[in-house]
Amino acid sequence: MLLPDTAVNDLDDGIFKYFRQKEIESKRLSEDFVSCKNEQLPNKLKLTKGGKITRVGVLLFHDSSENFCTGGLC
């Protein structure tokens, strides 16, 4: 599901930094893969569709992701 009113700029820089740190530490993703601008990372992770961020992307990177959960969709 896409969230058309939410842009990558609405996502939390601190969460991006934490995500990169944990992915590099765990070696699930390489430093080369995650070393890109915040605007590029959701696309590389397949969390965008048609240039719009998906619900999963918002739940992962937004500091108030609970505001985007409705009903049983979380």
N, C-alpha and C positions, 0 to 999 in steps of 0.2 A: 504494500500500500504506500502510495506517495503522499507526502505532506507538502502541497504546493506553496503554502505560505511560509515555509521554513527554508532558510538558506544556510549554507555552510558557515557563513559569518555569524549565525545565531548560535553556533555550537561553541562549547567551552574549550578555550586554548589549553587550560590545565589538564583537562581530560585527554586531549590529544597527546600532550607531553607524557602523561602517565601511561597511556596505551603504548606509545612508542618504547618507553623504558621497559615495561613489562614484556613486550614482545621480543625485544632484543635480549633481555635477560633469559627468557625461556627458550630462545632460539627457534621459536615457531615461525617468525618472519625475520628476514635479514635486515641489517641496518640500512643497506642500500634500498631495500623495498620501502621502508617506512620513513626514510629521510627525504621527504618532499614537503611541499607546502600543505597546510591544513586543507586548503581548497581541493587539493589533488588526492589526498589520502582516501576519502570515502569512495571516490570513483575507482581507485586502484583496488579497494576492498569489495567492489561490486555492491556498494550501498547507495548507489544512485541509479536513476533510470530516466533517460531523456533530460539529463541535467538537473533533475530534482532529487532531493534527498529522500530516502525511504524511511518508513517508520523504524526499522531496525537501526538505521544510521542515527536517527534522533535518540532512540533509546540508549544507544551506546555512547554517544558523544555530547548530549545535551545535559546541562547541569540541573534542569528541572524536567527530566524525562517523564516523571509521573503525571505531568499535565497532558501528556500525549497518549495516555492509556485510557481506553474507554471500554467499558464492559469487560468481557472475557478475553480481550485482545492482548493482554500483557502476559 
